Amino acid sequence: MRTALFIAALWVAACGGKADNADPGTITPSPTDTAGDDSGTPGTPASFEVTGTVVDPDGTPVEGALVLVGGRDETMVSTDTDGRFSLWYDFEDHEEPAIVAGKLGYRAKGRDFFRYGEDLTIEIAPVNPPDNIDYRYQSPGDGIDTLDENCSHCHVGFVQDFLSSKHAEATRNPLLQDLYAGVSAHPDALSCEDAGGVWALGFEPGTEGDLINKCYLGGGVLPDLNTGCGGMGQPACDAPDLSDEAKPEVFGSCADCHAPGINGIAGGRDLHDAHGLSFELGVHCDTCHKVRDVDMSKPPGVGQRLIMGRPHEDGPVGFEWLPVFYGPLIDVPNPIMGGSIQPKFDSAEFCGGCHEHEQAALLPGEALDPELWPEGLPTHSTFSEWSAGPYNQDATQCQFCHMPADVEANNAVHFSTASKRGIVFGWPREPDNIRKHIFRGPLEGDPRLIDTALYTSIALTVEGDTIEATVSLNNIGCGHAIPTGEPMRALVMVVEAVGDCGVLEANGGMTISDVGGALASGTVGDGITSDGETLTWAEAAAIASAGQVVRVVRPSGVFDDYTGVGTFGTHDMSPEDKGMEIFSPVATVLITAVVDDTLMLGTPLDIAAGDRLFLGEALSGALEDGAVSRHLAGAAGYTFSRVLTDAGGERSVPHYKATDMVSDNRIGPGENALTSHAFHLPSGCGNVDVTATVMYRPHPLNLAVLRDWAAIDHRISVASKRLGE
Amino acid sequence: MKPAALITGISFLLVGMLGGGCASDKASIRSPQTRGEPTSERPAEDDCTDTFPVDVKPINELIDIGVRMPNAAALPTILSETGLYSDIATKAIHPAYSHFIPQFILWSDSATKERWVYIPECDTVDTSDMDNWSVPVGTRLFKEFKIDGVRVETRMIERLGPGPRDFAYASYLWNAAETEATMVSADGLNNAKGTDFDIPSKVQCLQCHGSHPTGGGRPSRALGFSALQLGFDDTSLSLAHLKSSGAISHAPAHALTIPGTPEDVAALGYLHVNCGNCHNTTKDRTPQVDLDLWLDVNTPNIGETGAWTTAIDHSTQLFNDQHVLGRIVPGDPSASAILYRMKQRGNPGQMPPIGTEFAHAEGVSLISDWIGGME
């Protein structure tokens, strides 16, 4: 019987019509309210009562099942202890009556063409655990060929949305693959070895074992987390023909979120197990819609926080398994979908399945400070930032911004029609129920999402010959912190003062930390000396060139009492514990030449023991959006980021190496950050404009340089204030 | 099936204003005594013909196209075919249209604006909720924008179906000779006809005339055509006209008044039209913040207005810039976020966020004086 129904549904889907499976004896419902007879069909009622029972396949009544007129949430009722329901049906134009029943943990089922007065029996099939590791994930299709038996068959727009999204790139993202295998993007042996790497044969991501030459450099998840490979004198962890002892056994849980669609056991997989669909399309349709539930008490990813529910019930003809797709709607009764409601698809919690991570120290032999990080190190905290902020409302879950409602779509089946509304093609939906599957990122959209996040303002005062500037950065448009709680993101802000006398010298206030990037850094007295005209600094001289600059900053002994995020946003943390000492600007000097260990300086330099020096590029010209990142540490300005450190104290490390977090001054939703800066105002200098330019830097510049990745600064906010106005 | 309210509603003739082919129904109009009471009886359907009839079936056919909602494709590509004009060359407005002037004007930079509405003669505006009128299927609204006396754009909204989203939106760009206007693409057009004036994109249309997924709005969609905005004078279409002609299903029990001093009324009205369309309490509002600057028609006490209950002496939720101390800080305009944001342009602090590139000096002065006068 069920198979026959299924085949009928398949025919309907293929032919694009309604299921003409009405019993020949089916009658048009008799009127119960003739006063409202406006349906166009004589005798059709304006409204009538529908009663029935919801049962499971054993005939047992199902209590708490939700029953409604398809597409009309307002009619929804719940079955009683006997599985009974009663609801009122108001007839509408272009509509055949259809009643849908569903329940959490069950596939929805619909009934249409029923007799008026018939007491309905609706059988709903459960989708019981366990997860089926023999299930093979299905491709979403290409978003073009609707004859393909996949998501593209009906949900053309959704597939096109998804294919353009970062979720589709989640596995094949080369930065991820580089960090995982411990390689860089250097394209050939020469450049690799120049950078200090080892050019060798290793696994080609996305294949089933193909090999490719690549540059092993800088460590990575596999070499750093495993003891039998990747170390000095050891073969790479993805080298061919590894012995059993050398093969990696620890995978860092990367694949649990970055490659959730690897067939087989869910969770704990090697990212290199991803090939074919799981590699090419990352977090694709069939992986998300096989998430049966979310348990935030567990670690992130599939097999843990994301509880998978791949079907194991035998399917009808043409299907190995009885289909099931979990989603936010109760009334998706098309048997091909096997729609099973999971309200969390509409909630931020669903996104928290991956975008929230408190981790242990992952490197062998290392541990977190249990007093500081009793729950683990919060390396991903986007969900909790949203949870703690003003956007934590029903209407403004993550989906509000990242899966915006498609206000022009009427239904998720993109070739459906109003006249086809019903069990097979669904019903018209409210915008909130037809969300674009673009998973909109910060740099996407017009305007870009991140461009609406920050409001920056400047207040100026003059004390003697000094301009005091206070810059305010207010997160007014982002539901989580800015930059986001994903690791490695940073904002770099440059503050400049320019008048008709030229660029004004910064002589006080805050500066850009090492997060802003430095070609070299050091401390006066620690192998660095100066005679005022030259600077002896061997490390810098080895790489410096004329035209670059040395920026000198001085520790103030004062720590920034910033508002902060998460642990660093608590009121009982002292400024010292928040970990950001203010370094004031001393000088920025141009390098005119490099001679041996000595930098020849364009202007005299007066430094003192303890001053910090940074080698970087000059701030010449405008800070253009999308420009190649510059090393800006030491310039007037500030940085906003979460700084992770490893056991050796190295800062801004990738999260898999982290054992501590030493600061987090990112700006929470609705929060405001203040910075202060001072500039020398020469006598007679007029038309002074102070400008703050805020740039979004997706990953640390030092990491990008090491790995030979493109490093781009995205200008997201500019504020300017003229002195005296 | 039409809603019961429409079936039992009235048809009408706005003599000399709405025109049309319906028999006058004035004799049957009852004087409403209380808000929410129907205004009149509906004549037999045979007596009524809409000047611009809408066939519901084509609406569904439009929806059928890829299941996209009704959009500009449902509307004529040139303005002369929309029915607004009986003669576009002479700018003679079709007699079925009524000119109306809201009592509070949305700031649109330097543009001057004219508005017309066509209400199907055989139907009524459902005004049972006086704060959220629901115009009948077939209703058309036009707004013309002139810059320095030159016609630049005319916008059109037509209700094509009974659903909350069954509205089509179009913008028409006037040619140099002002003999015709042509529909602009969904992307809109910046600096139209060499001016600073931007014709909005489809997305921007919906940011005000839609619902919160795209910004903000109200269920009525037709924002300026509302009970509070239509005065009782005789200079243009008024509540009195609508009431007497039976074009509205329910009439207010009393003349609509805004509480407070003249300064309060001016300020509240300004905030109502410039802010309240998004910052209100309907499900279509901008949901991020709990600000309500919409004026409910039935708020007799100024202390119960949204401005008082959500703005005055209230902290900001998201906008916590160094220059502000609250949404409206009585006696301290410079510390009031609402005023501060009214002055912003070209950055995320700007309010309203779209539709204007220049701060409204008169509006800033009005609100500044109002806040400054508070104790």
Contacts between the chains, C-beta under 8 A, distances in Angstrom:
chain1	res1	chain2	res2	distance
A	36	B	1	7.4
A	36	B	4	6.6
A	36	B	7	7.9
A	38	B	1	4.4
A	38	B	2	6.3
A	38	B	7	6.5
A	39	B	1	5.6
A	46	B	1	7.1
A	91	B	1	6.5
A	92	B	1	6.0
A	93	B	1	5.5
A	93	B	56	7.3
A	94	B	60	6.1
A	390	B	288	7.2
A	390	B	289	7.7
A	390	B	317	5.1
A	390	B	318	6.3
A	391	B	288	6.5
A	393	B	287	6.4
A	393	B	288	7.9
A	395	B	212	6.5
A	395	B	287	3.6
A	396	B	287	5.5
A	396	B	288	5.7
A	400	B	213	7.8
A	400	B	287	7.6
A	404	B	213	6.1
A	404	B	214	7.7
A	405	B	213	3.2
A	405	B	214	7.5
A	407	B	69	7.2
A	407	B	165	6.9
A	407	B	206	5.8
A	407	B	210	6.0
A	407	B	211	7.3
A	407	B	213	5.5
A	407	B	214	5.5
A	408	B	68	5.3
A	408	B	69	5.0
A	408	B	71	6.6
A	409	B	67	6.3
A	409	B	68	6.5
A	409	B	69	7.0
A	410	B	63	5.8
A	410	B	67	4.5
A	410	B	68	6.8
A	410	B	69	5.5
A	411	B	67	4.5
A	413	B	67	6.7
A	414	B	66	5.8
A	414	B	67	6.0
A	415	B	66	6.7
A	415	B	67	7.4
A	416	B	67	5.0
A	417	B	63	7.5
A	417	B	64	3.9
A	417	B	67	6.9
A	418	B	60	4.5
A	418	B	63	4.5
A	418	B	64	5.5
A	418	B	67	7.7
A	419	B	60	6.5
A	419	B	64	6.8
A	428	B	63	7.9
A	428	B	163	7.2
A	431	B	165	7.2
A	431	B	211	6.7
A	431	B	213	4.6
A	432	B	213	6.5
A	451	B	348	7.3
A	452	B	348	5.2
A	453	B	348	7.2
A	454	B	348	6.7
A	455	B	319	7.0
A	455	B	321	6.0
A	455	B	347	6.5
A	455	B	348	5.0
A	455	B	349	4.3
A	456	B	347	7.7
A	457	B	321	5.3
A	457	B	322	6.2
A	457	B	323	6.2
A	457	B	349	7.7
A	459	B	322	6.0
A	459	B	323	7.0
A	470	B	322	6.3
A	472	B	321	5.3
A	472	B	322	3.7
A	472	B	323	7.5
A	474	B	318	7.8
A	474	B	319	6.5
A	474	B	320	5.4
A	474	B	321	4.8
A	475	B	318	7.7
A	476	B	318	4.7
A	476	B	319	5.3
A	476	B	348	6.0
A	476	B	349	7.1
A	477	B	318	7.6
A	477	B	348	5.7
A	669	B	318	7.1
A	670	B	316	8.0
A	670	B	317	5.9
A	670	B	318	4.4
A	670	B	320	6.2
A	671	B	320	6.9
A	672	B	320	4.2
A	672	B	321	6.4
A	672	B	322	6.8
A	674	B	322	6.2
A	717	B	347	7.5
A	717	B	348	7.7
A	719	B	347	7.4
